[in-house]
Amino acid sequence: TLDPSTTDWEYQIKAVDIYGRESLPSAITTIRPLDVQASDLPVYNLEISTENLARLQADIWTYDEVPATVSIDGRQYAAEVRFRGHVGREYPKKSWKIIFRGESPIAPRDRMNLRAQYEDASLLRGQLTSWIYDAVGIRPPHSRQVLLFVNGDYAGLFNDFEQVDARYMARTGRDANASVYGTRWTKLGNWGDI
């Protein structure tokens, strides 16, 4: 296996417009991937018992949380966790729902959504979209990129997105009592099949 912190990678960039026309490729650029320890990004450490992790992996579709501890900036917080998302639950890199029990490192929020963005090879689309929405005044949910470790193993770069709930509605000046609709994926995958 290659060690990404000591292996050089080469890449080129091409632009593609909405009509499928491609630009000429850029010059080849050599990079060495991010050294996690030297990063300025926040580091989240999720500690979950082997039994509870196995329980989640045995039923990726469960909405039942299991106990865990989240460490951020050297402080530990009691939490309950589960996988989140729809078809993304089937990917090797899972998104997480974390609900803090007691003190929260992101108060007044008490939960975070760590999105794996598995289908986005750039790992930038979610964050870029949030920045663009904010720049044009749409008031998106708070988001930031974080590095996640699960039981001491590096899990990757994730986007921490604010839960769209009454707190979000109030923070953004929207009616906190307004109806907010979302979709829920089923094992059938298609509501028309129900």
VOVO-974336 format. One line per field, with one value per residue (C-alpha): residue in one letter; residue number from 1; x, y, z. Coordinates in nm, 3 decimals, padded with zeros to 5 digits. Example, Ala and Ser with C-alpha at 12.3 -4.5 7.8 and 13.67 -1.06 7.14 Angstrom:
2
residu: [A,S]
num: [1,2]
u: [01.230,01.367]
v: [-00.450,-00.106]
w: [00.780,00.714]
END
This chain:
194
residu: [T,L,D,P,S,T,T,D,W,E,Y,Q,I,K,A,V,D,I,Y,G,R,E,S,L,P,S,A,I,T,T,I,R,P,L,D,V,Q,A,S,D,L,P,V,Y,N,L,E,I,S,T,E,N,L,A,R,L,Q,A,D,I,W,T,Y,D,E,V,P,A,T,V,S,I,D,G,R,Q,Y,A,A,E,V,R,F,R,G,H,V,G,R,E,Y,P,K,K,S,W,K,I,I,F,R,G,E,S,P,I,A,P,R,D,R,M,N,L,R,A,Q,Y,E,D,A,S,L,L,R,G,Q,L,T,S,W,I,Y,D,A,V,G,I,R,P,P,H,S,R,Q,V,L,L,F,V,N,G,D,Y,A,G,L,F,N,D,F,E,Q,V,D,A,R,Y,M,A,R,T,G,R,D,A,N,A,S,V,Y,G,T,R,W,T,K,L,G,N,W,G,D,I]
num: [1,2,3,4,5,6,7,8,9,10,11,12,13,14,15,16,17,18,19,20,21,22,23,24,25,26,27,28,29,30,31,32,33,34,35,36,37,38,39,40,41,42,43,44,45,46,47,48,49,50,51,52,53,54,55,56,57,58,59,60,61,62,63,64,65,66,67,68,69,70,71,72,73,74,75,76,77,78,79,80,81,82,83,84,85,86,87,88,89,90,91,92,93,94,95,96,97,98,99,100,101,102,103,104,105,106,107,108,109,110,111,112,113,114,115,116,117,118,119,120,121,122,123,124,125,126,127,128,129,130,131,132,133,134,135,136,137,138,139,140,141,142,143,144,145,146,147,148,149,150,151,152,153,154,155,156,157,158,159,160,161,162,163,164,165,166,167,168,169,170,171,172,173,174,175,176,177,178,179,180,181,182,183,184,185,186,187,188,189,190,191,192,193,194]
u: [00.000,00.106,00.155,-00.023,00.190,00.513,00.393,00.394,00.090,00.060,-00.256,-00.392,-00.704,-00.949,-01.254,-01.581,-01.872,-02.242,-02.221,-01.946,-01.671,-01.335,-01.044,-00.688,-00.539,-00.325,00.041,00.112,00.140,00.305,00.162,00.194,-00.142,-00.230,-00.033,-00.319,-00.101,00.005,-00.348,-00.524,-00.861,-01.043,-00.984,-01.272,-01.205,-01.499,-01.460,-01.721,-01.706,-01.629,-01.965,-02.160,-01.970,-02.042,-02.409,-02.423,-02.238,-02.475,-02.776,-02.663,-03.026,-03.102,-03.206,-03.113,-02.809,-02.538,-02.325,-01.992,-01.741,-01.635,-01.309,-01.265,-00.981,-00.869,-01.210,-01.438,-01.815,-02.073,-02.274,-02.492,-02.413,-02.546,-02.487,-02.684,-02.792,-02.965,-02.782,-02.457,-02.502,-02.397,-02.063,-01.743,-01.700,-02.011,-02.166,-02.240,-02.516,-02.379,-02.614,-02.448,-02.585,-02.508,-02.246,-02.205,-01.890,-02.107,-02.367,-02.640,-02.646,-02.671,-02.610,-02.385,-02.409,-02.072,-02.116,-01.866,-01.925,-01.812,-01.923,-01.739,-01.376,-01.284,-01.447,-01.525,-01.873,-02.068,-01.846,-01.824,-02.202,-02.241,-01.997,-02.176,-02.521,-02.389,-02.234,-02.567,-02.766,-02.945,-02.829,-02.733,-02.674,-02.334,-02.073,-01.704,-01.460,-01.315,-01.081,-01.239,-01.076,-01.289,-01.135,-00.794,-00.813,-00.819,-01.163,-01.106,-01.224,-01.589,-01.823,-01.991,-02.332,-02.576,-02.905,-03.195,-03.435,-03.607,-03.269,-03.147,-03.473,-03.449,-03.076,-03.139,-03.441,-03.694,-04.018,-03.917,-04.271,-04.267,-04.294,-03.961,-03.983,-03.717,-03.700,-03.630,-03.483,-03.642,-03.498,-03.726,-03.553,-03.859,-04.165,-04.369,-04.303,-04.463]
v: [00.000,00.355,00.590,00.910,01.129,01.020,00.958,01.224,01.239,01.402,01.558,01.782,01.996,02.041,02.264,02.133,02.364,02.272,02.172,01.919,02.124,02.065,02.301,02.195,02.025,02.224,02.148,01.842,01.939,01.727,01.729,01.539,01.490,01.669,01.577,01.534,01.631,01.957,02.058,02.370,02.195,02.096,01.735,01.533,01.202,00.964,00.679,00.406,00.058,-00.231,-00.385,-00.069,-00.006,-00.366,-00.308,-00.005,-00.187,-00.486,-00.262,00.047,00.160,00.186,00.520,00.400,00.581,00.414,00.576,00.731,00.993,01.279,01.465,01.811,02.047,01.813,01.803,01.502,01.512,01.240,01.166,00.919,00.838,00.656,00.653,00.913,00.975,00.775,00.571,00.696,00.451,00.178,00.343,00.240,00.593,00.659,00.989,01.032,01.187,01.290,01.403,01.549,01.450,01.726,01.983,02.053,02.187,02.357,02.523,02.623,02.329,01.988,01.776,01.762,01.598,01.481,01.423,01.194,01.339,01.002,01.066,01.401,01.327,01.692,01.687,02.054,02.071,02.086,02.349,02.551,02.546,02.672,02.959,03.054,03.046,03.262,03.510,03.560,03.594,03.256,03.193,02.826,02.596,02.649,02.416,02.353,02.091,01.868,01.572,01.270,00.983,00.685,00.478,00.622,00.545,00.831,00.825,01.122,01.473,01.537,01.837,01.928,02.067,02.231,02.047,02.224,02.256,02.524,02.657,02.699,02.869,03.114,03.183,03.268,03.488,03.242,03.143,02.874,02.733,02.693,02.347,02.206,01.906,01.647,01.314,00.978,00.694,00.354,00.009,-00.006,00.308,00.436,00.578,00.473,00.109,00.136]
w: [00.000,-00.067,00.224,00.110,00.337,00.162,-00.194,-00.464,-00.694,-01.035,-01.172,-01.446,-01.456,-01.744,-01.746,-01.895,-01.972,-01.969,-02.337,-02.270,-02.432,-02.265,-02.227,-02.288,-01.982,-01.744,-01.696,-01.486,-01.120,-00.853,-00.501,-00.178,-00.003,00.314,00.624,00.871,01.168,00.999,00.895,01.022,00.994,01.313,01.418,01.559,01.733,01.760,02.010,01.990,02.140,01.908,01.993,01.915,01.592,01.487,01.572,01.340,01.063,01.093,01.024,00.833,00.797,01.169,01.312,01.663,01.806,02.012,02.287,02.191,02.298,02.072,02.136,01.991,02.084,02.361,02.533,02.548,02.499,02.560,02.249,02.068,01.705,01.401,01.028,00.835,00.480,00.217,-00.047,00.106,00.391,00.149,00.069,00.246,00.388,00.596,00.700,01.073,01.284,01.624,01.903,02.212,02.552,02.799,02.707,02.335,02.168,01.907,02.134,02.087,01.843,02.007,01.698,01.398,01.060,00.931,00.560,00.393,00.043,-00.091,-00.450,-00.464,-00.550,-00.482,-00.133,-00.200,-00.353,-00.027,00.129,-00.193,-00.230,00.125,00.062,-00.261,-00.097,00.186,-00.059,-00.238,00.086,00.101,00.461,00.436,00.731,00.895,00.755,00.789,00.681,00.952,00.978,01.144,01.330,01.436,01.717,01.635,01.261,01.013,00.845,00.614,00.539,00.627,00.612,00.941,00.836,01.074,01.128,00.954,01.246,01.456,01.582,01.224,01.125,01.416,01.359,00.994,01.065,00.929,01.099,01.349,01.331,00.953,00.808,00.693,00.466,00.398,00.228,00.382,00.185,00.231,00.176,-00.125,-00.253,-00.439,-00.264,-00.567,-00.480,-00.136]
END
